[in-house]
């Protein structure tokens, strides 16, 4: 699934007109223009030069179009492979943060067409915003699908699994203790397996 503003941007770029894009997308011209105004405001650069005869891409718009087309191609695929990530920038936690992420790093480093960009710290909204605004890719656990409104989660065919645990107070309140006891009973009865 591709973010609607990116789909709208690509349609305007292809049609060269807000009106023609609106017609193709079954939206009002005002809705298309509002989406593009919001996208330009978020990116901080104009993507189109508006004229009476339509809309032409600016230099920033042409650059953004390349990233948007790459994202659209990725979004259209089912399960991705390493080859599908060629020409992309992959944002990864710094080396040594996790053995699983280090394995992903080593595999990506063997592909010269994938640029690796390290970040320190934690996954937080600022990291997700940077990815959304820059068109970068990042590895995240599948259970974080939908964590950011402008990002789409795609499964990749690689043999890595990211381990998870629960963090709680040393002396948790009764509802948390009850939950943990229930999880222990469930785990003893039937081990949890990640879906493939």
TIVO-2410 file (N, C-alpha, C; in nm, 3 decimals):
# residues 196
REC num residu      c1      c2      c3 atome chaine
REC   1      X   0.084  -0.117   0.000     N      A
REC   1      X   0.000   0.000   0.000    CA      A
REC   1      X   0.089   0.124   0.000     C      A
REC   2      X   0.060   0.214  -0.089     N      A
REC   2      X   0.137   0.337  -0.103    CA      A
REC   2      X   0.060   0.451  -0.038     C      A
REC   3      X   0.131   0.540   0.030     N      A
REC   3      X   0.065   0.654   0.094    CA      A
REC   3      X  -0.011   0.732  -0.013     C      A
REC   4      X  -0.134   0.773   0.016     N      A
REC   4      X  -0.216   0.843  -0.084    CA      A
REC   4      X  -0.151   0.968  -0.143     C      A
REC   5      X  -0.077   1.044  -0.063     N      A
REC   5      X  -0.015   1.166  -0.115    CA      A
REC   5      X   0.092   1.133  -0.219     C      A
REC   6      X   0.163   1.023  -0.201     N      A
REC   6      X   0.264   0.984  -0.300    CA      A
REC   6      X   0.196   0.937  -0.427     C      A
REC   7      X   0.089   0.860  -0.414     N      A
REC   7      X   0.014   0.817  -0.532    CA      A
REC   7      X  -0.041   0.939  -0.607     C      A
REC   8      X  -0.092   1.036  -0.533     N      A
REC   8      X  -0.146   1.157  -0.596    CA      A
REC   8      X  -0.034   1.236  -0.664     C      A
REC   9      X   0.079   1.251  -0.596     N      A
REC   9      X   0.194   1.320  -0.654    CA      A
REC   9      X   0.234   1.257  -0.787     C      A
REC  10      X   0.247   1.125  -0.791     N      A
REC  10      X   0.288   1.057  -0.914    CA      A
REC  10      X   0.185   1.076  -1.025     C      A
REC  11      X   0.059   1.078  -0.988     N      A
REC  11      X  -0.045   1.097  -1.089    CA      A
REC  11      X  -0.041   1.239  -1.146     C      A
REC  12      X  -0.022   1.339  -1.060     N      A
REC  12      X  -0.011   1.478  -1.108    CA      A
REC  12      X   0.112   1.490  -1.197     C      A
REC  13      X   0.224   1.431  -1.155     N      A
REC  13      X   0.347   1.439  -1.234    CA      A
REC  13      X   0.327   1.375  -1.372     C      A
REC  14      X   0.259   1.263  -1.376     N      A
REC  14      X   0.236   1.193  -1.502    CA      A
REC  14      X   0.139   1.270  -1.592     C      A
REC  15      X   0.033   1.325  -1.532     N      A
REC  15      X  -0.070   1.396  -1.610    CA      A
REC  15      X  -0.030   1.539  -1.645     C      A
REC  16      X   0.054   1.600  -1.561     N      A
REC  16      X   0.092   1.738  -1.584    CA      A
REC  16      X  -0.017   1.838  -1.551     C      A
REC  17      X  -0.115   1.790  -1.473     N      A
REC  17      X  -0.228   1.877  -1.442    CA      A
REC  17      X  -0.299   1.826  -1.317     C      A
REC  18      X  -0.341   1.919  -1.231     N      A
REC  18      X  -0.417   1.880  -1.113    CA      A
REC  18      X  -0.556   1.830  -1.153     C      A
REC  19      X  -0.615   1.894  -1.252     N      A
REC  19      X  -0.749   1.854  -1.296    CA      A
REC  19      X  -0.749   1.714  -1.355     C      A
REC  20      X  -0.653   1.686  -1.443     N      A
REC  20      X  -0.646   1.553  -1.504    CA      A
REC  20      X  -0.616   1.446  -1.399     C      A
REC  21      X  -0.529   1.477  -1.303     N      A
REC  21      X  -0.498   1.383  -1.196    CA      A
REC  21      X  -0.623   1.358  -1.111     C      A
REC  22      X  -0.696   1.464  -1.080     N      A
REC  22      X  -0.818   1.450  -1.001    CA      A
REC  22      X  -0.917   1.358  -1.071     C      A
REC  23      X  -0.930   1.375  -1.201     N      A
REC  23      X  -1.022   1.291  -1.278    CA      A
REC  23      X  -0.979   1.144  -1.273     C      A
REC  24      X  -0.850   1.118  -1.291     N      A
REC  24      X  -0.800   0.980  -1.287    CA      A
REC  24      X  -0.816   0.917  -1.150     C      A
REC  25      X  -0.800   0.996  -1.045     N      A
REC  25      X  -0.805   0.944  -0.909    CA      A
REC  25      X  -0.946   0.947  -0.850     C      A
REC  26      X  -1.043   1.000  -0.925     N      A
REC  26      X  -1.180   1.016  -0.877    CA      A
REC  26      X  -1.186   1.101  -0.751     C      A
REC  27      X  -1.109   1.209  -0.754     N      A
REC  27      X  -1.106   1.305  -0.645    CA      A
REC  27      X  -1.140   1.442  -0.700     C      A
REC  28      X  -1.168   1.535  -0.612     N      A
REC  28      X  -1.189   1.672  -0.657    CA      A
REC  28      X  -1.053   1.737  -0.682     C      A
REC  29      X  -1.051   1.839  -0.766     N      A
REC  29      X  -0.927   1.912  -0.793    CA      A
REC  29      X  -0.876   1.975  -0.663     C      A
REC  30      X  -0.967   2.024  -0.581     N      A
REC  30      X  -0.928   2.086  -0.454    CA      A
REC  30      X  -0.859   1.984  -0.364     C      A
REC  31      X  -0.911   1.862  -0.359     N      A
REC  31      X  -0.849   1.757  -0.278    CA      A
REC  31      X  -0.707   1.727  -0.325     C      A
REC  32      X  -0.689   1.717  -0.456     N      A
REC  32      X  -0.556   1.691  -0.512    CA      A
REC  32      X  -0.461   1.806  -0.478     C      A
REC  33      X  -0.508   1.929  -0.496     N      A
REC  33      X  -0.423   2.045  -0.467    CA      A
REC  33      X  -0.390   2.052  -0.318     C      A
REC  34      X  -0.488   2.021  -0.232     N      A
REC  34      X  -0.461   2.022  -0.087    CA      A
REC  34      X  -0.356   1.918  -0.050     C      A
REC  35      X  -0.364   1.799  -0.109     N      A
REC  35      X  -0.264   1.695  -0.081    CA      A
REC  35      X  -0.125   1.741  -0.125     C      A
REC  36      X  -0.117   1.802  -0.243     N      A
REC  36      X   0.014   1.846  -0.292    CA      A
REC  36      X   0.068   1.963  -0.211     C      A
REC  37      X  -0.020   2.054  -0.170     N      A
REC  37      X   0.024   2.166  -0.084    CA      A
REC  37      X   0.077   2.112   0.049     C      A
REC  38      X   0.008   2.015   0.107     N      A
REC  38      X   0.052   1.956   0.234    CA      A
REC  38      X   0.185   1.883   0.217     C      A
REC  39      X   0.200   1.811   0.107     N      A
REC  39      X   0.325   1.738   0.082    CA      A
REC  39      X   0.441   1.837   0.065     C      A
REC  40      X   0.419   1.942  -0.012     N      A
REC  40      X   0.523   2.044  -0.030    CA      A
REC  40      X   0.557   2.112   0.102     C      A
REC  41      X   0.457   2.138   0.183     N      A
REC  41      X   0.483   2.202   0.313    CA      A
REC  41      X   0.564   2.109   0.402     C      A
REC  42      X   0.531   1.981   0.401     N      A
REC  42      X   0.605   1.886   0.484    CA      A
REC  42      X   0.749   1.870   0.437     C      A
REC  43      X   0.768   1.867   0.305     N      A
REC  43      X   0.904   1.852   0.251    CA      A
REC  43      X   0.983   1.982   0.256     C      A
REC  44      X   0.911   2.094   0.260     N      A
REC  44      X   0.978   2.223   0.267    CA      A
REC  44      X   1.029   2.275   0.133     C      A
REC  45      X   0.982   2.217   0.024     N      A
REC  45      X   1.023   2.261  -0.110    CA      A
REC  45      X   0.903   2.251  -0.205     C      A
REC  46      X   0.897   2.341  -0.304     N      A
REC  46      X   0.791   2.326  -0.405    CA      A
REC  46      X   0.824   2.210  -0.499     C      A
REC  47      X   0.725   2.128  -0.527     N      A
REC  47      X   0.744   2.014  -0.617    CA      A
REC  47      X   0.695   2.046  -0.758     C      A
REC  48      X   0.604   2.143  -0.768     N      A
REC  48      X   0.545   2.180  -0.897    CA      A
REC  48      X   0.552   2.330  -0.919     C      A
REC  49      X   0.565   2.367  -1.044     N      A
REC  49      X   0.543   2.504  -1.087    CA      A
REC  49      X   0.402   2.506  -1.144     C      A
REC  50      X   0.316   2.589  -1.090     N      A
REC  50      X   0.177   2.594  -1.132    CA      A
REC  50      X   0.159   2.701  -1.239     C      A
REC  51      X   0.093   2.663  -1.346     N      A
REC  51      X   0.061   2.757  -1.453    CA      A
REC  51      X  -0.086   2.742  -1.489     C      A
REC  52      X  -0.133   2.827  -1.576     N      A
REC  52      X  -0.273   2.814  -1.621    CA      A
REC  52      X  -0.294   2.687  -1.702     C      A
REC  53      X  -0.185   2.638  -1.762     N      A
REC  53      X  -0.198   2.518  -1.847    CA      A
REC  53      X  -0.169   2.388  -1.772     C      A
REC  54      X  -0.135   2.396  -1.642     N      A
REC  54      X  -0.110   2.273  -1.569    CA      A
REC  54      X  -0.003   2.289  -1.463     C      A
REC  55      X   0.065   2.177  -1.438     N      A
REC  55      X   0.167   2.174  -1.333    CA      A
REC  55      X   0.290   2.103  -1.389     C      A
REC  56      X   0.405   2.168  -1.376     N      A
REC  56      X   0.532   2.110  -1.420    CA      A
REC  56      X   0.620   2.085  -1.299     C      A
REC  57      X   0.693   1.975  -1.302     N      A
REC  57      X   0.781   1.942  -1.190    CA      A
REC  57      X   0.897   2.040  -1.179     C      A
REC  58      X   0.927   2.079  -1.057     N      A
REC  58      X   1.048   2.159  -1.031    CA      A
REC  58      X   1.166   2.062  -1.024     C      A
REC  59      X   1.285   2.113  -1.006     N      A
REC  59      X   1.402   2.026  -0.990    CA      A
REC  59      X   1.383   1.935  -0.868     C      A
REC  60      X   1.333   1.991  -0.758     N      A
REC  60      X   1.307   1.910  -0.638    CA      A
REC  60      X   1.198   1.807  -0.668     C      A
REC  61      X   1.099   1.845  -0.747     N      A
REC  61      X   0.993   1.753  -0.784    CA      A
REC  61      X   1.044   1.636  -0.867     C      A
REC  62      X   1.136   1.666  -0.960     N      A
REC  62      X   1.195   1.557  -1.041    CA      A
REC  62      X   1.276   1.462  -0.954     C      A
REC  63      X   1.348   1.517  -0.859     N      A
REC  63      X   1.426   1.434  -0.767    CA      A
REC  63      X   1.332   1.349  -0.680     C      A
REC  64      X   1.229   1.412  -0.627     N      A
REC  64      X   1.133   1.340  -0.543    CA      A
REC  64      X   1.061   1.232  -0.624     C      A
REC  65      X   1.034   1.260  -0.750     N      A
REC  65      X   0.964   1.163  -0.835    CA      A
REC  65      X   1.042   1.033  -0.844     C      A
REC  66      X   1.174   1.041  -0.856     N      A
REC  66      X   1.255   0.918  -0.864    CA      A
REC  66      X   1.235   0.833  -0.739     C      A
REC  67      X   1.242   0.896  -0.622     N      A
REC  67      X   1.220   0.822  -0.497    CA      A
REC  67      X   1.077   0.770  -0.488     C      A
REC  68      X   0.981   0.853  -0.527     N      A
REC  68      X   0.841   0.813  -0.519    CA      A
REC  68      X   0.812   0.695  -0.611     C      A
REC  69      X   0.870   0.696  -0.732     N      A
REC  69      X   0.850   0.584  -0.824    CA      A
REC  69      X   0.912   0.456  -0.769     C      A
REC  70      X   1.029   0.469  -0.706     N      A
REC  70      X   1.093   0.352  -0.646    CA      A
REC  70      X   1.006   0.297  -0.533     C      A
REC  71      X   0.952   0.387  -0.450     N      A
REC  71      X   0.865   0.343  -0.341    CA      A
REC  71      X   0.738   0.279  -0.395     C      A
REC  72      X   0.683   0.335  -0.502     N      A
REC  72      X   0.562   0.277  -0.562    CA      A
REC  72      X   0.589   0.137  -0.616     C      A
REC  73      X   0.705   0.118  -0.677     N      A
REC  73      X   0.741  -0.015  -0.729    CA      A
REC  73      X   0.756  -0.114  -0.614     C      A
REC  74      X   0.818  -0.072  -0.504     N      A
REC  74      X   0.832  -0.160  -0.389    CA      A
REC  74      X   0.696  -0.192  -0.328     C      A
REC  75      X   0.611  -0.092  -0.318     N      A
REC  75      X   0.479  -0.112  -0.257    CA      A
REC  75      X   0.393  -0.207  -0.340     C      A
REC  76      X   0.415  -0.209  -0.470     N      A
REC  76      X   0.335  -0.294  -0.558    CA      A
REC  76      X   0.376  -0.441  -0.551     C      A
REC  77      X   0.494  -0.468  -0.503     N      A
REC  77      X   0.543  -0.606  -0.496    CA      A
REC  77      X   0.486  -0.676  -0.374     C      A
REC  78      X   0.490  -0.807  -0.379     N      A
REC  78      X   0.452  -0.886  -0.263    CA      A
REC  78      X   0.569  -0.896  -0.168     C      A
REC  79      X   0.626  -1.012  -0.156     N      A
REC  79      X   0.742  -1.036  -0.070    CA      A
REC  79      X   0.866  -0.985  -0.142     C      A
REC  80      X   0.941  -0.896  -0.079     N      A
REC  80      X   1.059  -0.836  -0.142    CA      A
REC  80      X   1.181  -0.925  -0.128     C      A
REC  81      X   1.275  -0.907  -0.220     N      A
REC  81      X   1.405  -0.976  -0.214    CA      A
REC  81      X   1.513  -0.869  -0.206     C      A
REC  82      X   1.635  -0.912  -0.176     N      A
REC  82      X   1.746  -0.816  -0.168    CA      A
REC  82      X   1.758  -0.736  -0.297     C      A
REC  83      X   1.738  -0.801  -0.412     N      A
REC  83      X   1.752  -0.733  -0.541    CA      A
REC  83      X   1.656  -0.615  -0.553     C      A
REC  84      X   1.541  -0.624  -0.488     N      A
REC  84      X   1.442  -0.517  -0.494    CA      A
REC  84      X   1.486  -0.392  -0.418     C      A
REC  85      X   1.587  -0.406  -0.333     N      A
REC  85      X   1.633  -0.293  -0.252    CA      A
REC  85      X   1.748  -0.218  -0.317     C      A
REC  86      X   1.795  -0.266  -0.432     N      A
REC  86      X   1.905  -0.200  -0.504    CA      A
REC  86      X   1.866  -0.055  -0.533     C      A
REC  87      X   1.962   0.035  -0.513     N      A
REC  87      X   1.937   0.177  -0.539    CA      A
REC  87      X   1.869   0.250  -0.424     C      A
REC  88      X   1.847   0.180  -0.313     N      A
REC  88      X   1.778   0.239  -0.199    CA      A
REC  88      X   1.877   0.265  -0.085     C      A
REC  89      X   1.835   0.347   0.009     N      A
REC  89      X   1.911   0.370   0.132    CA      A
REC  89      X   1.839   0.298   0.244     C      A
REC  90      X   1.913   0.214   0.316     N      A
REC  90      X   1.858   0.134   0.425    CA      A
REC  90      X   1.909   0.190   0.557     C      A
REC  91      X   1.816   0.238   0.639     N      A
REC  91      X   1.849   0.294   0.769    CA      A
REC  91      X   1.855   0.180   0.871     C      A
REC  92      X   1.969   0.167   0.938     N      A
REC  92      X   1.989   0.059   1.036    CA      A
REC  92      X   2.042   0.116   1.167     C      A
REC  93      X   2.002   0.051   1.276     N      A
REC  93      X   2.064   0.083   1.404    CA      A
REC  93      X   2.213   0.062   1.392     C      A
REC  94      X   2.291   0.137   1.467     N      A
REC  94      X   2.437   0.129   1.460    CA      A
REC  94      X   2.486  -0.014   1.479     C      A
REC  95      X   2.603  -0.043   1.424     N      A
REC  95      X   2.663  -0.175   1.437    CA      A
REC  95      X   2.679  -0.210   1.585     C      A
REC  96      X   2.650  -0.334   1.618     N      A
REC  96      X   2.663  -0.381   1.755    CA      A
REC  96      X   2.536  -0.368   1.837     C      A
REC  97      X   2.431  -0.306   1.782     N      A
REC  97      X   2.307  -0.288   1.857    CA      A
REC  97      X   2.232  -0.419   1.875     C      A
REC  98      X   2.246  -0.509   1.777     N      A
REC  98      X   2.174  -0.636   1.780    CA      A
REC  98      X   2.241  -0.733   1.684     C      A
REC  99      X   2.258  -0.859   1.724     N      A
REC  99      X   2.317  -0.956   1.631    CA      A
REC  99      X   2.234  -0.972   1.504     C      A
REC 100      X   2.102  -0.965   1.515     N      A
REC 100      X   2.016  -0.982   1.398    CA      A
REC 100      X   2.033  -0.865   1.301     C      A
REC 101      X   2.038  -0.743   1.355     N      A
REC 101      X   2.057  -0.626   1.268    CA      A
REC 101      X   2.197  -0.627   1.209     C      A
REC 102      X   2.295  -0.674   1.284     N      A
REC 102      X   2.431  -0.686   1.229    CA      A
REC 102      X   2.434  -0.786   1.114     C      A
REC 103      X   2.354  -0.893   1.122     N      A
REC 103      X   2.346  -0.990   1.011    CA      A
REC 103      X   2.284  -0.925   0.888     C      A
REC 104      X   2.179  -0.845   0.909     N      A
REC 104      X   2.117  -0.772   0.798    CA      A
REC 104      X   2.219  -0.675   0.738     C      A
REC 105      X   2.295  -0.608   0.824     N      A
REC 105      X   2.398  -0.513   0.779    CA      A
REC 105      X   2.501  -0.584   0.691     C      A
REC 106      X   2.549  -0.699   0.735     N      A
REC 106      X   2.650  -0.772   0.656    CA      A
REC 106      X   2.594  -0.812   0.520     C      A
REC 107      X   2.470  -0.860   0.519     N      A
REC 107      X   2.408  -0.901   0.392    CA      A
REC 107      X   2.390  -0.780   0.299     C      A
REC 108      X   2.345  -0.667   0.353     N      A
REC 108      X   2.326  -0.547   0.272    CA      A
REC 108      X   2.460  -0.493   0.222     C      A
REC 109      X   2.563  -0.502   0.305     N      A
REC 109      X   2.695  -0.451   0.267    CA      A
REC 109      X   2.754  -0.528   0.149     C      A
REC 110      X   2.710  -0.651   0.128     N      A
REC 110      X   2.757  -0.729   0.013    CA      A
REC 110      X   2.691  -0.685  -0.118     C      A
REC 111      X   2.595  -0.594  -0.108     N      A
REC 111      X   2.525  -0.543  -0.227    CA      A
REC 111      X   2.562  -0.396  -0.244     C      A
REC 112      X   2.649  -0.367  -0.341     N      A
REC 112      X   2.695  -0.228  -0.356    CA      A
REC 112      X   2.584  -0.130  -0.392     C      A
REC 113      X   2.470  -0.177  -0.441     N      A
REC 113      X   2.361  -0.088  -0.478    CA      A
REC 113      X   2.274  -0.045  -0.362     C      A
REC 114      X   2.302  -0.096  -0.243     N      A
REC 114      X   2.224  -0.059  -0.124    CA      A
REC 114      X   2.313   0.026  -0.034     C      A
REC 115      X   2.270   0.148  -0.010     N      A
REC 115      X   2.344   0.237   0.081    CA      A
REC 115      X   2.295   0.215   0.223     C      A
REC 116      X   2.387   0.199   0.316     N      A
REC 116      X   2.352   0.179   0.456    CA      A
REC 116      X   2.374   0.310   0.530     C      A
REC 117      X   2.273   0.352   0.602     N      A
REC 117      X   2.281   0.474   0.682    CA      A
REC 117      X   2.256   0.436   0.827     C      A
REC 118      X   2.357   0.459   0.913     N      A
REC 118      X   2.346   0.423   1.054    CA      A
REC 118      X   2.277   0.532   1.133     C      A
REC 119      X   2.207   0.490   1.238     N      A
REC 119      X   2.157   0.587   1.333    CA      A
REC 119      X   2.177   0.532   1.474     C      A
REC 120      X   2.204   0.623   1.566     N      A
REC 120      X   2.221   0.588   1.706    CA      A
REC 120      X   2.090   0.608   1.777     C      A
REC 121      X   2.074   0.541   1.885     N      A
REC 121      X   1.958   0.566   1.968    CA      A
REC 121      X   1.851   0.462   1.952     C      A
REC 122      X   1.729   0.509   1.948     N      A
REC 122      X   1.612   0.422   1.951    CA      A
REC 122      X   1.521   0.454   1.835     C      A
REC 123      X   1.431   0.360   1.809     N      A
REC 123      X   1.325   0.387   1.714    CA      A
REC 123      X   1.227   0.482   1.782     C      A
REC 124      X   1.211   0.599   1.726     N      A
REC 124      X   1.111   0.691   1.779    CA      A
REC 124      X   1.050   0.766   1.662     C      A
REC 125      X   0.957   0.853   1.692     N      A
REC 125      X   0.884   0.921   1.586    CA      A
REC 125      X   0.976   1.005   1.498     C      A
REC 126      X   1.085   1.059   1.553     N      A
REC 126      X   1.175   1.140   1.470    CA      A
REC 126      X   1.244   1.052   1.365     C      A
REC 127      X   1.278   0.929   1.400     N      A
REC 127      X   1.340   0.837   1.304    CA      A
REC 127      X   1.239   0.800   1.195     C      A
REC 128      X   1.115   0.771   1.235     N      A
REC 128      X   1.012   0.737   1.137    CA      A
REC 128      X   0.985   0.856   1.045     C      A
REC 129      X   0.980   0.977   1.102     N      A
REC 129      X   0.957   1.096   1.020    CA      A
REC 129      X   1.070   1.116   0.919     C      A
REC 130      X   1.195   1.096   0.964     N      A
REC 130      X   1.309   1.110   0.872    CA      A
REC 130      X   1.298   1.012   0.756     C      A
REC 131      X   1.258   0.890   0.786     N      A
REC 131      X   1.241   0.790   0.679    CA      A
REC 131      X   1.131   0.832   0.582     C      A
REC 132      X   1.019   0.876   0.637     N      A
REC 132      X   0.906   0.916   0.554    CA      A
REC 132      X   0.942   1.034   0.465     C      A
REC 133      X   1.016   1.131   0.519     N      A
REC 133      X   1.048   1.251   0.444    CA      A
REC 133      X   1.161   1.228   0.343     C      A
REC 134      X   1.250   1.134   0.372     N      A
REC 134      X   1.367   1.113   0.288    CA      A
REC 134      X   1.351   0.999   0.188     C      A
REC 135      X   1.248   0.918   0.205     N      A
REC 135      X   1.231   0.804   0.116    CA      A
REC 135      X   1.324   0.689   0.147     C      A
REC 136      X   1.382   0.688   0.269     N      A
REC 136      X   1.470   0.580   0.308    CA      A
REC 136      X   1.387   0.458   0.347     C      A
REC 137      X   1.453   0.344   0.345     N      A
REC 137      X   1.394   0.222   0.396    CA      A
REC 137      X   1.453   0.195   0.533     C      A
REC 138      X   1.381   0.123   0.616     N      A
REC 138      X   1.437   0.080   0.744    CA      A
REC 138      X   1.380  -0.055   0.780     C      A
REC 139      X   1.460  -0.133   0.853     N      A
REC 139      X   1.409  -0.261   0.898    CA      A
REC 139      X   1.329  -0.238   1.024     C      A
REC 140      X   1.214  -0.301   1.030     N      A
REC 140      X   1.134  -0.297   1.152    CA      A
REC 140      X   1.067  -0.433   1.168     C      A
REC 141      X   1.029  -0.467   1.289     N      A
REC 141      X   0.955  -0.590   1.310    CA      A
REC 141      X   0.816  -0.580   1.247     C      A
REC 142      X   0.767  -0.691   1.194     N      A
REC 142      X   0.637  -0.691   1.128    CA      A
REC 142      X   0.525  -0.644   1.219     C      A
REC 143      X   0.539  -0.666   1.348     N      A
REC 143      X   0.431  -0.626   1.437    CA      A
REC 143      X   0.421  -0.475   1.452     C      A
REC 144      X   0.516  -0.399   1.396     N      A
REC 144      X   0.506  -0.254   1.398    CA      A
REC 144      X   0.433  -0.201   1.274     C      A
REC 145      X   0.375  -0.287   1.195     N      A
REC 145      X   0.301  -0.243   1.077    CA      A
REC 145      X   0.199  -0.136   1.117     C      A
REC 146      X   0.198  -0.027   1.043     N      A
REC 146      X   0.104   0.082   1.069    CA      A
REC 146      X   0.148   0.176   1.180     C      A
REC 147      X   0.273   0.168   1.224     N      A
REC 147      X   0.320   0.251   1.335    CA      A
REC 147      X   0.329   0.399   1.297     C      A
REC 148      X   0.341   0.428   1.167     N      A
REC 148      X   0.351   0.566   1.121    CA      A
REC 148      X   0.260   0.582   1.000     C      A
REC 149      X   0.180   0.688   0.996     N      A
REC 149      X   0.081   0.701   0.887    CA      A
REC 149      X   0.142   0.718   0.748     C      A
REC 150      X   0.267   0.761   0.738     N      A
REC 150      X   0.328   0.785   0.608    CA      A
REC 150      X   0.423   0.674   0.565     C      A
REC 151      X   0.429   0.564   0.642     N      A
REC 151      X   0.519   0.454   0.608    CA      A
REC 151      X   0.440   0.327   0.586     C      A
REC 152      X   0.490   0.246   0.495     N      A
REC 152      X   0.428   0.119   0.460    CA      A
REC 152      X   0.525   0.008   0.496     C      A
REC 153      X   0.476  -0.097   0.555     N      A
REC 153      X   0.560  -0.211   0.591    CA      A
REC 153      X   0.549  -0.317   0.483     C      A
REC 154      X   0.663  -0.361   0.433     N      A
REC 154      X   0.668  -0.468   0.332    CA      A
REC 154      X   0.754  -0.581   0.388     C      A
REC 155      X   0.711  -0.703   0.368     N      A
REC 155      X   0.791  -0.817   0.413    CA      A
REC 155      X   0.904  -0.841   0.314     C      A
REC 156      X   1.017  -0.880   0.368     N      A
REC 156      X   1.135  -0.907   0.287    CA      A
REC 156      X   1.174  -1.053   0.307     C      A
REC 157      X   1.215  -1.117   0.199     N      A
REC 157      X   1.257  -1.256   0.206    CA      A
REC 157      X   1.400  -1.260   0.257     C      A
REC 158      X   1.415  -1.265   0.388     N      A
REC 158      X   1.546  -1.286   0.446    CA      A
REC 158      X   1.527  -1.371   0.572     C      A
REC 159      X   1.629  -1.444   0.610     N      A
REC 159      X   1.613  -1.542   0.718    CA      A
REC 159      X   1.636  -1.487   0.859     C      A
REC 160      X   1.616  -1.358   0.880     N      A
REC 160      X   1.647  -1.299   1.010    CA      A
REC 160      X   1.519  -1.280   1.090     C      A
REC 161      X   1.528  -1.304   1.217     N      A
REC 161      X   1.417  -1.282   1.309    CA      A
REC 161      X   1.466  -1.190   1.420     C      A
REC 162      X   1.386  -1.089   1.450     N      A
REC 162      X   1.423  -0.997   1.557    CA      A
REC 162      X   1.355  -1.043   1.685     C      A
REC 163      X   1.431  -1.070   1.790     N      A
REC 163      X   1.371  -1.116   1.916    CA      A
REC 163      X   1.305  -1.001   1.991     C      A
REC 164      X   1.204  -1.036   2.068     N      A
REC 164      X   1.132  -0.935   2.146    CA      A
REC 164      X   1.111  -0.985   2.287     C      A
REC 165      X   1.089  -0.893   2.376     N      A
REC 165      X   1.056  -0.925   2.513    CA      A
REC 165      X   0.962  -0.818   2.565     C      A
REC 166      X   0.921  -0.834   2.687     N      A
REC 166      X   0.835  -0.735   2.752    CA      A
REC 166      X   0.915  -0.666   2.861     C      A
REC 167      X   0.894  -0.537   2.875     N      A
REC 167      X   0.958  -0.462   2.982    CA      A
REC 167      X   0.848  -0.418   3.077     C      A
REC 168      X   0.872  -0.437   3.206     N      A
REC 168      X   0.773  -0.395   3.305    CA      A
REC 168      X   0.845  -0.357   3.433     C      A
REC 169      X   0.772  -0.301   3.527     N      A
REC 169      X   0.829  -0.263   3.656    CA      A
REC 169      X   0.880  -0.386   3.729     C      A
REC 170      X   0.977  -0.366   3.817     N      A
REC 170      X   1.031  -0.478   3.895    CA      A
REC 170      X   0.922  -0.541   3.982     C      A
REC 171      X   0.835  -0.459   4.036     N      A
REC 171      X   0.722  -0.509   4.115    CA      A
REC 171      X   0.594  -0.461   4.046     C      A
REC 172      X   0.549  -0.536   3.944     N      A
REC 172      X   0.436  -0.486   3.863    CA      A
REC 172      X   0.304  -0.489   3.938     C      A
REC 173      X   0.211  -0.404   3.897     N      A
REC 173      X   0.078  -0.406   3.957    CA      A
REC 173      X   0.006  -0.538   3.923     C      A
REC 174      X  -0.099  -0.567   3.995     N      A
REC 174      X  -0.171  -0.694   3.981    CA      A
REC 174      X  -0.214  -0.725   3.838     C      A
REC 175      X  -0.271  -0.630   3.762     N      A
REC 175      X  -0.311  -0.666   3.625    CA      A
REC 175      X  -0.194  -0.710   3.537     C      A
REC 176      X  -0.077  -0.647   3.556     N      A
REC 176      X   0.040  -0.685   3.478    CA      A
REC 176      X   0.088  -0.823   3.522     C      A
REC 177      X   0.090  -0.849   3.655     N      A
REC 177      X   0.128  -0.982   3.704    CA      A
REC 177      X   0.036  -1.088   3.647     C      A
REC 178      X  -0.096  -1.060   3.647     N      A
REC 178      X  -0.192  -1.157   3.592    CA      A
REC 178      X  -0.164  -1.184   3.445     C      A
REC 179      X  -0.136  -1.078   3.371     N      A
REC 179      X  -0.104  -1.094   3.228    CA      A
REC 179      X   0.021  -1.180   3.211     C      A
REC 180      X   0.126  -1.151   3.288     N      A
REC 180      X   0.252  -1.227   3.277    CA      A
REC 180      X   0.231  -1.373   3.315     C      A
REC 181      X   0.153  -1.398   3.419     N      A
REC 181      X   0.124  -1.536   3.458    CA      A
REC 181      X   0.049  -1.609   3.346     C      A
REC 182      X  -0.047  -1.540   3.286     N      A
REC 182      X  -0.120  -1.600   3.174    CA      A
REC 182      X  -0.029  -1.631   3.056     C      A
REC 183      X   0.065  -1.541   3.027     N      A
REC 183      X   0.159  -1.565   2.917    CA      A
REC 183      X   0.250  -1.684   2.949     C      A
REC 184      X   0.293  -1.696   3.075     N      A
REC 184      X   0.377  -1.811   3.113    CA      A
REC 184      X   0.300  -1.941   3.095     C      A
REC 185      X   0.173  -1.941   3.138     N      A
REC 185      X   0.092  -2.063   3.121    CA      A
REC 185      X   0.074  -2.096   2.973     C      A
REC 186      X   0.048  -1.994   2.894     N      A
REC 186      X   0.029  -2.017   2.749    CA      A
REC 186      X   0.157  -2.070   2.686     C      A
REC 187      X   0.270  -2.010   2.724     N      A
REC 187      X   0.399  -2.054   2.667    CA      A
REC 187      X   0.430  -2.197   2.708     C      A
REC 188      X   0.395  -2.235   2.829     N      A
REC 188      X   0.421  -2.372   2.873    CA      A
REC 188      X   0.331  -2.471   2.798     C      A
REC 189      X   0.208  -2.430   2.770     N      A
REC 189      X   0.114  -2.519   2.702    CA      A
REC 189      X   0.141  -2.528   2.552     C      A
REC 190      X   0.178  -2.416   2.491     N      A
REC 190      X   0.197  -2.413   2.345    CA      A
REC 190      X   0.296  -2.303   2.313     C      A
REC 191      X   0.419  -2.339   2.277     N      A
REC 191      X   0.519  -2.236   2.245    CA      A
REC 191      X   0.471  -2.148   2.130     C      A
REC 192      X   0.498  -2.020   2.143     N      A
REC 192      X   0.461  -1.922   2.040    CA      A
REC 192      X   0.557  -1.931   1.922     C      A
REC 193      X   0.504  -1.929   1.802     N      A
REC 193      X   0.586  -1.928   1.682    CA      A
REC 193      X   0.545  -1.808   1.597     C      A
REC 194      X   0.645  -1.740   1.546     N      A
REC 194      X   0.617  -1.628   1.457    CA      A
REC 194      X   0.558  -1.678   1.326     C      A
REC 195      X   0.459  -1.610   1.270     N      A
REC 195      X   0.406  -1.650   1.139    CA      A
REC 195      X   0.511  -1.628   1.031     C      A
REC 196      X   0.511  -1.712   0.931     N      A
REC 196      X   0.606  -1.700   0.820    CA      A
REC 196      X   0.546  -1.621   0.709     C      A
***
